[in-house]
Amino acid sequence: MQIAMLQDQIVLAEELEPVYLDRGIFFGDGVYEVVRSYDGKIFGLEEHLQRFARSLSAINIKGVDIESIRSRVSRAFKTAGISNAKIYFHITRGSEPRNHVGRAESKPNFFLTVTELDDDSEEKTKGIAVSTHPDWRWKRCDIKSLNLLPNVLARRDAAKKGCAEAIFVDRKGLITEGAASAFFAIFGRSDVAENHKTAPAGQILRSAPLTANILPSITRDFVFKAGRNIGLAVIERSLTPEEASRADELFITSTTKDIVAVVRFDDKLVGDGKPGKYTKLLMREFRRKYCEELPAV
């Protein structure tokens, strides 16, 4: 026999709803995705589903039909009728009594929410402050797993400092990414460090290369394309906090916010403390090129 307690109520474990025995709760044993819509059309759905499939494969959750996930996302989005929406969905390995290994025949659980997305116009026009934080995460951040406690703690620390995002710094002293974003810097050619002598003339858009400790951001790829469209040279090379503090411009990207300028980095103003010229150009190019003519779902 096994009993369980829900708040102050004691029940037999066998009477529990399966949701209380979800391996996602016990172990964070699952993966997730977040997509968004612009004016009634979902952005980057194919790319997000491909990444979702890679995450499922990486943690060996089987029996998930990606086409059925696409159908569920589309149906939920249409039912919600929200023009600018955030669509969150995850899959866990299933529900069963707590056991690290679990049963091989467990049926994966699916969960999805659709929420109205309110783009913060003040963040877009004025930019945000960020603070650095030690990167305490596990070594496979390329998997979009449900294990987000280090991200939560970092964001809470940033909020206490009056910052909108935490920027992770690894044991080597290199910036990896934001707690919920990708991180970018823009340098003028004359400001680039000595080891960039081979870089082309003009402004340089720089971000860390993709490795196992960085999530392959979907928005990141589109930002690189937008950067090249407006004449920026793209360099994938890690930054130190000291280098970032000397950048002409900084910004973060995420699915729900696309591009947001960083105007304060660890209590130091970036540039003149306002969103920079190239960041604003990137915002316009990103929206014009990749968001205004999205295909219907």
URWOQUI-V302655 format. One record per pair of residues at least 12 apart in sequence whose ideal C-beta (glycine too) atoms are under 6 Angstrom apart, sorted by the first residue. I is the first residue (numbers start at 1). J is the second residue. If there is no record, write none. Layout:
<<I & J> <I & J>>
This chain:
<<4 & 16> <18 & 95> <21 & 95> <21 & 96> <22 & 92> <22 & 95> <22 & 109> <23 & 92> <23 & 93> <24 & 92> <24 & 146> <26 & 98> <28 & 146> <28 & 147> <29 & 92> <29 & 93> <30 & 90> <30 & 91> <30 & 92> <30 & 146> <31 & 55> <31 & 56> <31 & 144> <31 & 145> <32 & 90> <32 & 144> <32 & 146> <33 & 48> <33 & 52> <33 & 89> <34 & 88> <34 & 255> <35 & 48> <35 & 87> <36 & 86> <36 & 117> <36 & 255> <36 & 256> <37 & 84> <37 & 85> <38 & 291> <39 & 83> <40 & 83> <41 & 294> <42 & 297> <43 & 294> <44 & 218> <47 & 218> <48 & 218> <49 & 66> <49 & 70> <53 & 66> <55 & 143> <55 & 144> <58 & 143> <61 & 93> <61 & 108> <64 & 91> <64 & 108> <73 & 87> <74 & 297> <76 & 112> <76 & 114> <80 & 114> <82 & 116> <84 & 117> <85 & 114> <85 & 117> <86 & 115> <86 & 117> <86 & 256> <87 & 114> <88 & 113> <89 & 112> <90 & 111> <91 & 108> <91 & 110> <92 & 109> <93 & 106> <94 & 106> <94 & 107> <94 & 108> <94 & 109> <123 & 260> <127 & 261> <127 & 263> <127 & 275> <128 & 164> <128 & 260> <128 & 262> <129 & 163> <129 & 264> <130 & 163> <130 & 165> <130 & 167> <130 & 262> <130 & 265> <131 & 158> <131 & 161> <131 & 163> <131 & 266> <132 & 167> <132 & 169> <132 & 241> <132 & 266> <133 & 154> <133 & 157> <133 & 166> <135 & 168> <135 & 169> <135 & 170> <135 & 176> <136 & 150> <137 & 150> <140 & 212> <141 & 213> <141 & 214> <141 & 215> <142 & 212> <151 & 179> <154 & 166> <154 & 179> <155 & 179> <165 & 178> <165 & 181> <165 & 252> <166 & 179> <167 & 183> <173 & 240> <174 & 238> <175 & 239> <176 & 208> <176 & 213> <176 & 214> <177 & 214> <178 & 252> <180 & 254> <181 & 252> <181 & 254> <182 & 217> <182 & 220> <182 & 253> <183 & 252> <184 & 207> <184 & 251> <185 & 206> <185 & 239> <185 & 244> <185 & 247> <185 & 250> <186 & 203> <186 & 205> <186 & 248> <186 & 249> <186 & 278> <187 & 204> <187 & 247> <187 & 248> <188 & 248> <189 & 201> <189 & 202> <192 & 204> <200 & 233> <203 & 232> <203 & 278> <204 & 233> <204 & 235> <205 & 227> <205 & 232> <205 & 234> <206 & 235> <208 & 238> <209 & 236> <219 & 253> <219 & 255> <222 & 290> <223 & 253> <226 & 282> <226 & 285> <226 & 286> <229 & 285> <230 & 281> <230 & 285> <244 & 265> <245 & 265> <245 & 268> <248 & 271> <249 & 276> <249 & 278> <249 & 279> <250 & 262> <250 & 265> <250 & 270> <251 & 279> <258 & 286> <259 & 282> <259 & 283> <259 & 286> <261 & 275> <261 & 279>>
